Amino acid sequence: VPRPKPFGDGIQKCCDEMGLHPSQVIYVGDAPTDARAAVDAQCRTAIGVLWGSNDEETLKKEEGFTALCSTVEELEQAIAKY
């Protein structure tokens, strides 16, 4: 892709290949750059997960995440809202 995260080019490319518009996509990530990329690509929402490379305090600072999940069950519930 021309520009890596935090730009949404990679998300847009994946959406193009799948015939989707980013507004149909719920993006799940574990880093601040994931939230920024989802916002840049204009995804429906971005949900952060806490079992990845960053801690809760780091992800709480990122305005692009609409929810933070610490378990798969929490993630399922967050996705179900959309």
Residue pairs with C-beta under 8 A, 6 or more apart in sequence:
1 9
1 10
1 13
2 9
3 9
4 10
5 31
5 33
5 34
5 36
5 37
6 32
6 33
6 36
6 37
6 40
7 37
7 40
8 22
8 37
8 38
8 39
8 40
8 41
8 42
8 43
9 41
10 37
11 22
11 25
11 27
11 37
11 38
11 40
11 41
11 43
12 22
12 41
15 21
15 22
15 24
15 25
15 41
22 41
22 42
22 43
22 44
23 42
23 43
23 44
24 44
25 38
25 41
25 43
25 44
26 43
26 44
26 45
26 46
26 47
26 79
26 82
27 34
27 37
27 38
27 41
27 43
27 45
27 46
27 47
28 34
28 46
28 47
28 48
28 49
28 75
28 79
29 35
29 37
29 38
29 46
29 47
29 48
29 49
29 52
29 65
30 48
30 49
30 50
30 51
30 52
30 53
30 54
30 59
31 52
31 53
31 54
31 59
32 54
32 58
32 59
32 61
32 62
32 64
34 46
34 48
35 46
35 48
35 59
35 62
35 63
35 64
35 65
36 62
36 64
38 45
38 46
38 64
39 46
39 64
44 82
45 66
45 67
45 82
46 64
46 65
46 66
47 65
47 66
47 67
47 68
47 69
47 75
47 78
47 79
48 59
48 62
48 65
48 67
48 68
48 69
49 68
49 69
49 70
49 75
50 56
50 59
50 68
50 69
50 70
51 70
56 68
56 70
59 65
59 68
60 68
66 78
67 74
67 78
67 81
69 75
69 77
69 78
